[in-house]
Amino acid sequence: MLKWPDERIFQNNSSIPFNSVHNRILDFHGDPVKADLVIFSDGNHHMALNESLNLFKSRIEDDINIFYATTPPKPLVDIINSGKILCGNLEISVKPDIFISPEKIIENLSLKGLVKKYHPFMASRCNALLIRKKDGEKIKTLKDALNKNMNIFISNPKRENASYSQYLESIYKESDNNELPDFIYGESIHHREAPEAVFSGKADCAVVYYHLALRYKRIFPDIFDFIKLGVKGSPKISHIAMMNNSGKFSEKAYNFLKSEEVSRIYNKHGIDHFPYYQN
């Protein structure tokens, strides 16, 4: 891929460059210019968030426009700090009303006075090994992939440390000798990159959250299958925060996203949801 130079008239180095790579652009949803409600969220549960926001829009009396972003947490924090999304040479000025992210990140923003209130929101259940459906006879367990020195995709340890750490825990616990393979690392947004890597043959399989593997199999049933990993590991927990200076729909959205209806949606997608979360 060619790396084109920055050709904006007024360059602002504080903006975070989401260049025109498909797995990044897909995680910006809606029209930020017309948005009445802006939500930033870590991206691994995007499928459940999408269904929840559609239900919220149908229930609210006002005809509102919602813009939401579902990338890993760090780029979203950078956007909050800079106030801009940069897609190639296009700058979009936007800040969230609602932010869903790991507790530590929410706490840091709260210490800066940017958060009005926050609450536990969702938790992953376990991990899974994503494989090509045609490879089902060749790969039956994670140990098969480890023992046969297969190429295993995993999220980037620096840019997506929360998922990487949890995936690594599963690999260590299912490995006989604790020797790690030579991983195929994601670049920045593994919930888009992992299925692409497996589909293209760049990787033989990928360690992902169970709910991501379930999503891939549901939307691409002829391409993917997955193996649920027996070791649960530490769940990945995210909190939901209402930001200071948020818009008029923030309170309604915040309360709705904590509702039992949203719990049922998240459960359908293989994700546990607070306050109805069951360990």
Residue frames as qw, qx, qy, qz and C-alpha x, y, z in Angstrom:
[[0.000, 0.887, 0.461, 0.000, 0.00, 0.00, 0.00],
 [0.388, 0.503, -0.027, 0.772, 1.32, 3.42, -0.94],
 [0.373, -0.610, -0.438, 0.546, 1.87, 5.86, 1.92],
 [0.236, 0.748, 0.282, 0.552, 0.64, 9.19, 0.61],
 [0.299, 0.067, -0.345, 0.887, 1.93, 12.41, 2.21],
 [0.035, -0.670, -0.573, 0.471, -0.21, 14.68, 4.37],
 [0.234, 0.314, 0.414, 0.822, -1.79, 17.21, 1.99],
 [0.167, -0.817, -0.538, 0.122, -4.03, 19.16, 4.35],
 [0.200, 0.800, 0.012, 0.566, -3.85, 22.97, 4.26],
 [0.310, -0.706, 0.401, -0.496, -3.62, 23.30, 8.03],
 [0.686, 0.075, -0.712, 0.132, -1.72, 20.41, 9.52],
 [0.546, -0.609, 0.279, -0.503, -2.51, 19.46, 13.10],
 [0.418, 0.339, -0.834, 0.120, -0.15, 16.83, 14.43],
 [0.332, -0.150, 0.711, -0.602, -2.35, 16.17, 17.48],
 [0.807, 0.175, -0.033, -0.563, -4.94, 14.48, 15.26],
 [0.592, -0.221, 0.775, 0.027, -4.80, 10.70, 15.09],
 [0.332, 0.422, -0.546, -0.643, -4.31, 9.49, 11.49],
 [0.687, 0.196, 0.681, -0.162, -6.94, 6.91, 10.56],
 [0.090, 0.397, -0.603, -0.687, -5.72, 6.49, 7.01],
 [0.737, 0.219, -0.147, -0.623, -7.86, 4.91, 4.34],
 [0.123, 0.187, -0.974, 0.021, -7.47, 1.31, 5.50],
 [0.532, -0.308, -0.565, -0.550, -10.69, -0.69, 5.33],
 [0.578, -0.362, -0.700, 0.213, -10.53, -2.12, 8.83],
 [0.200, -0.213, -0.363, 0.885, -10.34, 1.35, 10.33],
 [0.263, -0.068, -0.238, -0.933, -12.98, 3.14, 8.28],
 [0.506, -0.315, -0.741, -0.309, -15.52, 0.37, 8.98],
 [0.438, -0.394, -0.665, 0.459, -15.43, 1.28, 12.66],
 [0.074, 0.203, 0.155, -0.964, -16.86, 4.77, 12.18],
 [0.057, 0.463, 0.870, 0.159, -20.65, 4.51, 11.93],
 [0.019, 0.839, 0.519, -0.163, -23.05, 7.25, 10.90],
 [0.311, 0.725, 0.128, 0.601, -22.78, 10.98, 10.22],
 [0.494, -0.327, -0.409, 0.694, -20.73, 12.90, 12.82],
 [0.053, 0.179, 0.115, 0.976, -21.82, 16.25, 11.39],
 [0.498, -0.391, -0.334, -0.698, -25.52, 15.64, 12.03],
 [0.528, -0.162, -0.800, 0.233, -25.07, 13.57, 15.20],
 [0.472, -0.682, -0.026, -0.558, -27.30, 14.28, 18.19],
 [0.806, -0.512, 0.284, -0.085, -25.58, 11.53, 20.17],
 [0.507, 0.631, -0.582, 0.080, -21.93, 10.45, 19.88],
 [0.873, -0.415, 0.238, -0.095, -20.71, 7.19, 21.40],
 [0.336, 0.626, -0.703, 0.041, -17.13, 5.91, 21.51],
 [0.893, -0.288, 0.251, -0.238, -16.66, 2.25, 22.38],
 [0.265, -0.427, 0.839, 0.209, -13.99, -0.41, 22.40],
 [0.517, 0.324, -0.429, -0.666, -14.75, -2.36, 19.28],
 [0.057, 0.135, -0.987, -0.062, -14.86, -6.05, 20.12],
 [0.204, 0.414, 0.831, -0.310, -18.58, -5.96, 21.03],
 [0.139, 0.211, -0.251, -0.934, -19.60, -3.78, 18.08],
 [0.270, -0.215, -0.817, -0.462, -22.24, -6.25, 16.88],
 [0.283, -0.560, -0.737, 0.253, -24.18, -6.08, 20.18],
 [0.109, -0.454, -0.166, 0.869, -23.74, -2.32, 20.46],
 [0.125, 0.005, -0.538, -0.834, -25.12, -1.85, 16.94],
 [0.323, -0.430, -0.802, -0.259, -28.28, -3.79, 17.75],
 [0.301, -0.550, -0.562, 0.541, -28.67, -1.97, 21.09],
 [0.056, -0.340, 0.044, 0.938, -28.35, 1.47, 19.51],
 [0.209, -0.174, -0.666, -0.695, -30.84, 0.59, 16.79],
 [0.349, -0.546, -0.761, 0.036, -33.31, -0.43, 19.48],
 [0.241, -0.493, -0.324, 0.770, -32.62, 2.76, 21.43],
 [0.040, 0.114, -0.334, -0.935, -33.26, 4.87, 18.32],
 [0.303, -0.333, -0.749, -0.485, -36.57, 3.07, 17.70],
 [0.388, -0.551, -0.690, 0.263, -37.72, 3.61, 21.30],
 [0.208, -0.377, -0.200, 0.880, -36.90, 7.28, 21.71],
 [0.324, 0.773, 0.487, -0.246, -39.58, 9.76, 20.68],
 [0.123, 0.841, -0.250, -0.464, -37.18, 12.15, 18.97],
 [0.879, 0.450, 0.062, 0.144, -35.79, 11.23, 15.55],
 [0.336, -0.841, 0.361, 0.223, -32.11, 11.39, 16.48],
 [0.725, 0.576, -0.364, 0.100, -28.92, 10.80, 14.53],
 [0.769, -0.572, 0.273, 0.091, -26.31, 8.62, 16.24],
 [0.553, 0.664, -0.487, 0.125, -22.62, 8.51, 15.39],
 [0.776, -0.553, 0.300, -0.038, -20.51, 5.84, 17.06],
 [0.408, 0.670, -0.619, 0.035, -16.92, 4.67, 16.78],
 [0.938, -0.292, 0.139, -0.124, -15.72, 1.16, 17.67],
 [0.573, 0.590, -0.509, 0.255, -11.92, 1.08, 17.61],
 [0.685, -0.188, -0.528, 0.466, -9.53, -0.09, 20.33],
 [0.344, -0.844, -0.339, 0.232, -9.51, 2.23, 23.38],
 [0.496, -0.403, 0.093, 0.764, -6.23, 4.08, 22.83],
 [0.203, 0.271, 0.449, 0.827, -7.15, 5.74, 19.52],
 [0.234, -0.756, -0.534, -0.297, -10.45, 6.83, 21.04],
 [0.498, -0.714, -0.198, 0.452, -8.69, 8.41, 24.01],
 [0.416, -0.132, 0.279, 0.856, -6.37, 10.18, 21.58],
 [0.016, 0.534, 0.544, 0.647, -9.41, 11.50, 19.71],
 [0.389, -0.812, -0.429, 0.067, -10.93, 12.71, 22.98],
 [0.513, -0.553, -0.002, 0.656, -7.71, 14.57, 23.79],
 [0.280, -0.062, 0.415, 0.863, -7.28, 16.08, 20.32],
 [0.388, 0.524, 0.336, -0.679, -10.95, 16.59, 19.51],
 [0.504, 0.566, -0.365, -0.541, -10.42, 15.31, 15.98],
 [0.836, 0.083, 0.532, 0.103, -10.66, 12.16, 13.90],
 [0.156, 0.678, -0.482, -0.533, -8.26, 12.23, 10.95],
 [0.814, 0.241, 0.528, 0.030, -9.14, 9.96, 8.01],
 [0.635, 0.411, 0.296, 0.584, -6.50, 10.49, 5.40],
 [0.219, 0.172, -0.004, 0.960, -6.69, 14.23, 4.71],
 [0.394, -0.597, -0.416, -0.561, -10.20, 14.54, 6.15],
 [0.120, 0.082, -0.650, 0.746, -10.51, 16.02, 9.66],
 [0.468, -0.565, -0.545, -0.405, -13.69, 15.46, 11.68],
 [0.033, -0.330, 0.524, -0.785, -14.14, 17.37, 14.94],
 [0.728, -0.370, -0.402, -0.414, -16.12, 15.23, 17.35],
 [0.022, -0.326, 0.778, -0.536, -16.18, 14.31, 21.03],
 [0.384, -0.264, -0.873, -0.143, -18.24, 11.57, 22.69],
 [0.537, -0.497, 0.048, -0.680, -21.28, 11.87, 24.94],
 [0.915, -0.302, 0.208, -0.171, -20.87, 8.24, 26.03],
 [0.315, 0.630, -0.710, 0.012, -17.60, 6.30, 26.27],
 [0.961, -0.208, 0.095, -0.157, -17.33, 2.52, 26.77],
 [0.485, 0.627, -0.560, 0.242, -13.87, 1.26, 27.65],
 [0.701, -0.135, -0.606, 0.352, -11.85, -0.70, 30.25],
 [0.456, -0.827, -0.318, 0.091, -12.20, 0.66, 33.79],
 [0.596, -0.386, 0.033, 0.703, -8.62, 1.90, 34.07],
 [0.268, 0.277, 0.371, 0.845, -9.03, 4.11, 31.01],
 [0.254, -0.761, -0.451, -0.391, -12.34, 5.49, 32.29],
 [0.595, -0.684, -0.236, 0.350, -10.77, 6.18, 35.69],
 [0.504, -0.131, 0.147, 0.841, -7.91, 8.13, 34.09],
 [0.033, 0.488, 0.413, 0.768, -10.38, 10.29, 32.18],
 [0.455, -0.766, -0.442, -0.102, -12.40, 10.76, 35.37],
 [0.604, -0.484, -0.129, 0.619, -9.30, 12.03, 37.18],
 [0.291, 0.081, 0.277, 0.912, -8.95, 14.64, 34.43],
 [0.231, 0.406, 0.373, -0.802, -12.51, 15.81, 35.11],
 [0.262, 0.168, -0.593, -0.742, -13.88, 14.54, 31.79],
 [0.360, -0.230, -0.884, -0.189, -16.33, 11.96, 33.16],
 [0.473, -0.426, 0.057, -0.769, -19.61, 12.65, 34.93],
 [0.726, -0.259, 0.526, -0.359, -20.33, 9.06, 36.05],
 [0.476, 0.368, -0.750, -0.275, -19.55, 5.48, 35.03],
 [0.804, -0.155, 0.398, -0.414, -20.67, 1.92, 35.67],
 [0.357, -0.198, 0.882, 0.237, -19.61, -1.67, 34.76],
 [0.566, 0.407, -0.169, -0.697, -21.02, -2.53, 31.35],
 [0.925, 0.252, -0.175, -0.225, -19.92, -5.80, 29.71],
 [0.437, -0.569, 0.695, 0.053, -17.57, -8.73, 30.09],
 [0.556, 0.370, -0.678, -0.307, -16.16, -11.34, 27.74],
 [0.917, -0.254, 0.097, -0.292, -16.93, -14.96, 28.57],
 [0.780, -0.289, 0.469, 0.298, -13.94, -16.84, 27.19],
 [0.101, 0.618, -0.529, -0.573, -11.71, -17.10, 24.14],
 [0.870, 0.323, 0.353, -0.122, -11.97, -19.15, 20.96],
 [0.373, -0.319, 0.634, 0.598, -9.80, -20.33, 18.10],
 [0.590, 0.634, 0.072, -0.494, -11.09, -19.04, 14.76],
 [0.435, -0.187, 0.778, 0.414, -10.39, -21.39, 11.84],
 [0.416, 0.233, -0.493, -0.728, -11.40, -21.79, 8.21],
 [0.834, 0.001, 0.259, -0.488, -14.35, -24.15, 7.98],
 [0.846, 0.403, -0.338, -0.090, -12.47, -26.32, 5.48],
 [0.322, 0.496, -0.709, 0.384, -9.69, -26.84, 8.06],
 [0.698, -0.453, 0.171, -0.528, -11.99, -28.38, 10.67],
 [0.989, -0.052, -0.132, 0.032, -10.45, -31.84, 10.32],
 [0.645, 0.414, -0.328, 0.552, -6.91, -30.51, 10.52],
 [0.063, 0.309, -0.454, 0.833, -7.36, -28.21, 13.54],
 [0.551, -0.505, -0.633, -0.201, -9.49, -29.57, 16.36],
 [0.572, -0.729, -0.246, 0.283, -7.77, -27.93, 19.33],
 [0.021, 0.969, -0.248, 0.009, -5.42, -25.06, 20.09],
 [0.625, -0.491, 0.575, 0.193, -2.79, -27.71, 20.88],
 [0.771, 0.399, 0.428, 0.252, -3.04, -28.92, 17.29],
 [0.340, 0.917, 0.012, 0.208, -2.12, -25.46, 16.08],
 [0.326, -0.847, 0.420, -0.016, 0.71, -25.17, 18.60],
 [0.747, -0.270, 0.586, 0.160, 2.15, -28.65, 18.00],
 [0.711, 0.457, 0.436, 0.308, 2.00, -28.34, 14.21],
 [0.362, -0.340, 0.135, 0.858, 3.73, -24.94, 14.27],
 [0.245, 0.695, 0.582, 0.344, 0.84, -23.27, 12.52],
 [0.153, 0.258, -0.016, 0.954, 0.65, -19.52, 11.99],
 [0.236, -0.654, -0.685, 0.216, -1.51, -18.11, 14.79],
 [0.057, 0.617, 0.123, 0.775, -2.91, -14.59, 14.58],
 [0.425, -0.580, -0.538, 0.441, -3.06, -12.55, 17.79],
 [0.032, 0.969, 0.202, 0.135, -3.79, -8.91, 18.56],
 [0.440, 0.624, -0.288, 0.578, -1.00, -6.35, 18.79],
 [0.631, -0.377, -0.518, 0.437, 0.67, -6.42, 22.24],
 [0.255, -0.108, -0.160, 0.947, 1.28, -2.66, 22.28],
 [0.240, -0.138, -0.244, -0.930, -1.84, -1.25, 20.66],
 [0.737, -0.302, -0.278, -0.537, -4.34, -3.77, 22.05],
 [0.134, 0.377, -0.823, 0.404, -2.72, -4.99, 25.23],
 [0.598, -0.122, 0.472, -0.636, -5.98, -5.89, 27.02],
 [0.918, 0.234, -0.032, -0.317, -7.02, -8.48, 24.44],
 [0.561, 0.539, -0.614, 0.133, -3.43, -9.62, 23.80],
 [0.144, -0.409, 0.754, -0.493, -2.88, -10.39, 27.50],
 [0.754, -0.002, 0.419, -0.506, -6.07, -12.41, 27.74],
 [0.861, 0.412, -0.229, -0.190, -5.35, -14.34, 24.56],
 [0.347, 0.558, -0.709, 0.257, -1.81, -15.07, 25.72],
 [0.464, -0.302, 0.654, -0.515, -3.21, -16.45, 28.98],
 [0.901, 0.183, 0.171, -0.353, -5.29, -18.99, 27.04],
 [0.713, 0.553, -0.430, 0.028, -2.32, -19.99, 24.91],
 [0.025, 0.535, -0.748, 0.393, -0.04, -20.49, 27.92],
 [0.616, -0.172, 0.581, -0.503, -2.64, -22.60, 29.74],
 [0.912, 0.285, 0.167, -0.245, -3.25, -24.88, 26.76],
 [0.513, 0.674, -0.529, 0.048, 0.40, -25.20, 25.74],
 [0.946, -0.208, -0.223, 0.112, 2.28, -28.29, 26.91],
 [0.748, -0.054, -0.138, 0.646, 5.69, -26.66, 27.16],
 [0.150, -0.882, -0.196, 0.402, 4.82, -22.95, 27.47],
 [0.376, -0.197, 0.435, 0.794, 6.82, -22.24, 24.34],
 [0.390, 0.695, 0.257, -0.547, 5.11, -19.59, 22.26],
 [0.683, 0.407, 0.474, 0.379, 4.86, -19.79, 18.47],
 [0.209, -0.116, 0.223, 0.945, 5.90, -17.07, 16.07],
 [0.267, 0.646, 0.599, -0.391, 2.67, -15.08, 16.04],
 [0.203, 0.467, 0.441, 0.740, 1.12, -13.14, 13.20],
 [0.132, -0.430, -0.460, 0.766, 0.41, -9.84, 14.97],
 [0.189, 0.833, 0.500, 0.140, -2.42, -7.50, 14.17],
 [0.355, 0.384, -0.005, 0.853, -1.64, -3.86, 13.48],
 [0.088, -0.160, 0.270, -0.945, -4.32, -1.93, 15.33],
 [0.647, -0.015, 0.171, -0.743, -7.91, -3.28, 15.14],
 [0.078, -0.208, 0.971, 0.088, -7.87, -7.04, 15.52],
 [0.520, 0.343, 0.676, -0.394, -11.63, -7.57, 15.39],
 [0.633, 0.687, -0.058, -0.353, -11.36, -6.69, 11.68],
 [0.213, 0.684, -0.682, -0.143, -7.85, -8.01, 11.04],
 [0.452, -0.235, 0.847, -0.150, -8.20, -11.50, 12.56],
 [0.746, 0.380, 0.517, -0.180, -10.87, -12.83, 10.17],
 [0.505, 0.809, -0.229, -0.195, -9.10, -11.21, 7.22],
 [0.064, -0.635, 0.769, 0.030, -5.83, -12.93, 8.16],
 [0.550, -0.025, 0.825, -0.128, -7.49, -16.35, 8.49],
 [0.686, 0.603, 0.310, -0.264, -9.61, -15.95, 5.35],
 [0.417, 0.823, -0.348, -0.168, -6.64, -14.87, 3.23],
 [0.957, 0.078, -0.190, 0.205, -4.39, -17.69, 4.50],
 [0.170, 0.742, -0.418, 0.496, -1.95, -15.28, 6.10],
 [0.301, -0.363, 0.736, -0.485, -2.73, -17.11, 9.34],
 [0.313, -0.086, -0.931, -0.164, -3.95, -20.68, 9.87],
 [0.413, -0.643, -0.645, 0.012, -6.07, -19.63, 12.83],
 [0.034, 0.536, -0.184, 0.824, -6.62, -16.75, 15.26],
 [0.320, -0.384, -0.732, 0.463, -7.18, -16.51, 19.00],
 [0.155, -0.391, -0.155, -0.894, -10.11, -14.15, 19.57],
 [0.390, -0.032, 0.551, -0.737, -12.87, -13.51, 22.09],
 [0.272, 0.261, 0.926, -0.018, -15.61, -16.13, 21.95],
 [0.346, 0.715, 0.439, -0.420, -18.21, -13.53, 20.97],
 [0.191, 0.666, -0.426, -0.582, -16.08, -12.37, 18.04],
 [0.076, -0.150, 0.944, 0.284, -15.70, -15.93, 16.74],
 [0.301, 0.479, 0.789, -0.241, -19.45, -16.42, 17.13],
 [0.297, 0.755, 0.066, -0.581, -20.04, -13.25, 15.11],
 [0.105, 0.508, -0.678, -0.521, -17.72, -14.31, 12.28],
 [0.156, 0.078, 0.978, 0.119, -19.35, -17.73, 12.02],
 [0.316, 0.601, 0.622, -0.391, -22.83, -16.23, 11.98],
 [0.341, 0.789, -0.031, -0.510, -22.17, -13.73, 9.19],
 [0.393, 0.579, -0.650, -0.295, -19.77, -15.94, 7.19],
 [0.833, -0.200, 0.430, -0.283, -21.10, -19.48, 7.85],
 [0.923, 0.381, 0.006, 0.049, -19.49, -20.99, 4.76],
 [0.436, 0.721, -0.395, 0.367, -16.05, -19.58, 5.57],
 [0.001, 0.522, -0.640, 0.563, -15.43, -19.76, 9.32],
 [0.783, -0.425, -0.447, -0.084, -15.78, -22.12, 12.23],
 [0.047, -0.698, 0.491, -0.520, -14.36, -21.88, 15.73],
 [0.692, -0.161, -0.667, 0.222, -13.24, -23.95, 18.69],
 [0.435, -0.820, 0.018, -0.371, -14.26, -22.70, 22.11],
 [0.401, 0.423, -0.675, 0.452, -11.21, -22.76, 24.37],
 [0.665, -0.437, -0.605, 0.028, -11.74, -24.68, 27.60],
 [0.459, -0.283, -0.374, 0.755, -9.73, -22.32, 29.77],
 [0.029, 0.897, 0.440, 0.037, -11.87, -19.30, 30.55],
 [0.474, 0.210, -0.081, 0.852, -9.11, -16.99, 31.69],
 [0.085, -0.440, -0.378, 0.810, -9.67, -13.52, 33.07],
 [0.319, 0.745, 0.573, 0.118, -12.72, -11.79, 31.55],
 [0.263, 0.151, 0.138, 0.943, -12.21, -8.55, 29.69],
 [0.081, -0.729, -0.621, 0.278, -14.48, -6.03, 31.43],
 [0.191, 0.345, 0.193, 0.899, -15.53, -2.66, 30.06],
 [0.041, -0.542, -0.546, 0.638, -17.30, 0.23, 31.81],
 [0.185, 0.690, 0.487, 0.502, -19.76, 2.74, 30.39],
 [0.294, -0.383, -0.260, 0.837, -19.24, 6.43, 31.15],
 [0.193, 0.893, 0.380, 0.142, -21.25, 9.57, 30.60],
 [0.533, 0.157, -0.043, 0.831, -18.87, 12.36, 29.70],
 [0.100, -0.622, -0.300, 0.716, -19.03, 15.88, 31.10],
 [0.213, 0.506, -0.196, -0.813, -20.65, 18.47, 28.82],
 [0.191, 0.139, 0.918, 0.319, -22.54, 15.69, 27.06],
 [0.246, -0.156, -0.413, -0.863, -25.66, 16.30, 24.97],
 [0.561, -0.152, 0.228, -0.781, -29.35, 16.13, 25.88],
 [0.891, 0.038, -0.303, -0.336, -29.77, 12.47, 24.86],
 [0.318, 0.457, -0.777, 0.295, -26.84, 11.23, 26.94],
 [0.396, -0.215, 0.665, -0.595, -28.78, 10.41, 30.10],
 [0.852, 0.188, 0.119, -0.474, -31.41, 8.43, 28.20],
 [0.735, 0.458, -0.499, -0.035, -28.77, 6.54, 26.23],
 [0.072, 0.458, -0.775, 0.429, -26.69, 5.84, 29.35],
 [0.573, -0.098, 0.586, -0.565, -29.66, 4.41, 31.24],
 [0.867, 0.312, -0.067, -0.384, -30.93, 2.43, 28.24],
 [0.588, 0.504, -0.629, 0.065, -27.55, 0.80, 27.64],
 [0.066, -0.298, 0.827, -0.472, -27.63, -0.47, 31.23],
 [0.713, -0.037, 0.136, -0.686, -31.12, -1.95, 30.82],
 [0.661, -0.067, 0.740, -0.107, -32.27, -5.57, 30.89],
 [0.747, 0.623, 0.152, -0.176, -33.25, -5.32, 27.22],
 [0.331, 0.796, -0.507, -0.010, -29.64, -4.58, 26.33],
 [0.441, -0.424, 0.779, -0.140, -28.54, -7.48, 28.55],
 [0.812, 0.259, 0.502, -0.147, -30.64, -9.84, 26.44],
 [0.610, 0.774, -0.155, -0.065, -29.05, -8.48, 23.26],
 [0.030, 0.731, -0.676, 0.086, -25.53, -8.90, 24.62],
 [0.639, -0.199, 0.721, -0.181, -26.34, -12.40, 25.89],
 [0.827, 0.487, 0.236, -0.152, -27.55, -13.37, 22.40],
 [0.523, 0.778, -0.333, 0.097, -24.17, -12.32, 21.05],
 [0.876, -0.022, -0.365, 0.316, -22.27, -14.38, 23.64],
 [0.251, 0.417, -0.337, 0.806, -21.38, -11.48, 25.95],
 [0.389, -0.556, -0.648, 0.346, -22.16, -10.92, 29.64],
 [0.020, 0.616, 0.155, 0.772, -23.71, -7.57, 30.55],
 [0.199, -0.225, -0.614, 0.730, -23.95, -5.63, 33.81],
 [0.328, -0.468, 0.639, -0.516, -25.91, -5.22, 36.06],
 [0.922, 0.004, 0.096, -0.375, -27.38, -8.55, 35.00],
 [0.441, 0.569, -0.693, 0.036, -23.94, -10.09, 34.56],
 [0.914, -0.338, 0.155, -0.163, -23.59, -13.62, 35.89],
 [0.052, -0.690, 0.716, 0.091, -20.05, -14.95, 36.48]]
